[in-house]
Amino acid sequence: MEPSIRGDAGMLIDAAIGVLAVNYHDDAHTVGAAVLCASGAIHVGVNLEGYGPCAEPIALGSAISAGERGFAGIVAVTRDDAGYRLLPPCGTCRQLLLRYAPAVDVLLPLDGDVVSRPIGDLLPIPYTE
């Protein structure tokens, strides 16, 4: 049975929070991400402030480096004085996800709730060569 973003959302969010909790630094690492692979494995990453890579491509690159090619879900989190909160992917990450994980569902905040949306819905007119 393939992993489902619906059934594994809490575990995915916890993984993103976990990697950020361990690596948080207000000048270097302020976002954590976790990607759920079709194999059931979860890969995580943090952003690299000052160099530009967001946390999502770091997590995706970790998964790809480990041989993963199918992706069920992805989430990014940040932290502030109120605690941890979900972040929607930026435009560059949306384009990257559509290229490398076209079937991935994205967990994001919407009107105070956590929702899951296919990456194609978040970037309806992507760049193509």
C-alpha positions in Angstrom: 0.0 0.0 0.0 1.4 3.4 -1.0 1.8 6.1 1.6 -0.9 8.7 1.7 -0.4 12.3 2.6 -3.8 12.2 4.4 -2.8 9.3 6.6 0.8 10.4 7.1 0.3 14.2 7.5 1.1 14.3 11.2 4.2 12.2 10.8 5.4 14.4 8.0 4.8 17.6 9.9 6.5 16.1 12.9 9.6 15.2 10.8 9.8 18.8 9.4 9.5 20.2 12.9 12.1 17.8 14.2 14.7 18.7 11.7 14.1 22.4 12.3 14.2 22.0 16.1 17.6 20.3 15.9 19.1 22.7 13.4 17.3 26.0 14.0 19.6 29.1 13.8 18.0 32.5 13.2 20.9 33.5 10.8 21.1 30.2 8.9 18.3 27.7 9.2 14.8 29.0 9.7 12.7 26.5 7.7 12.5 22.7 7.9 10.9 20.5 5.3 10.0 16.8 5.0 9.1 14.8 1.9 7.2 11.5 2.1 8.4 9.1 -0.6 6.4 6.4 -2.3 8.5 3.9 -0.5 7.3 5.2 2.8 10.6 6.8 3.7 10.7 10.4 4.9 13.6 12.7 4.0 14.2 16.0 5.7 16.1 19.2 5.0 16.7 22.8 6.3 17.1 26.0 4.3 20.5 27.5 3.7 20.1 31.2 4.5 22.3 33.5 2.4 22.8 30.9 -0.3 19.2 30.7 -1.5 18.2 27.0 -1.3 14.9 26.6 0.5 14.3 23.6 2.7 12.1 21.8 0.2 14.8 21.3 -2.5 17.2 20.2 0.2 14.8 17.5 1.4 13.9 16.5 -2.1 17.6 16.3 -3.0 18.3 14.1 0.0 15.5 11.8 -1.1 16.7 11.7 -4.7 20.3 11.1 -3.6 19.0 8.1 -1.6 17.5 6.6 -4.8 13.9 7.7 -4.3 11.9 8.7 -7.4 8.3 8.7 -6.3 6.9 11.3 -3.9 3.6 11.3 -2.1 3.8 14.5 0.0 5.9 17.4 1.2 5.6 20.0 3.9 7.6 23.0 5.1 7.6 24.6 8.6 9.1 27.6 10.3 9.0 28.8 13.9 8.2 32.1 15.6 7.3 33.3 19.1 4.0 31.4 18.9 5.6 28.1 17.9 5.9 26.1 14.6 3.7 26.8 11.6 3.3 25.5 8.1 4.6 27.5 5.1 3.4 27.3 1.6 6.1 26.7 -1.0 7.6 29.7 -2.8 7.2 30.1 -6.5 10.7 28.6 -7.2 9.9 25.6 -5.1 6.6 25.1 -6.8 8.3 25.0 -10.2 11.0 22.6 -8.8 8.4 20.3 -7.3 6.4 20.2 -10.5 9.6 19.2 -12.4 10.9 16.5 -10.0 7.7 15.4 -8.1 4.8 16.2 -10.4 2.4 13.9 -8.5 3.3 15.2 -5.0 0.7 16.6 -2.6 1.7 19.7 -0.6 0.6 20.3 3.0 -0.1 24.0 3.5 -2.0 26.4 5.7 -5.3 27.7 4.4 -7.7 29.8 6.4 -6.4 28.4 9.7 -6.5 24.8 8.6 -3.9 22.3 7.2 -4.9 21.3 3.7 -3.4 19.0 1.0 -3.2 20.2 -2.6 -1.6 18.7 -5.7 1.4 20.7 -6.7 -0.2 21.3 -10.1 -3.0 23.2 -8.4 -0.4 25.5 -6.8 1.3 26.3 -10.1 -1.3 26.1 -12.9 0.8 27.7 -15.6 4.4 26.4 -15.1 7.4 27.5 -17.0 8.3 25.1 -19.8 11.2 25.1 -22.3 
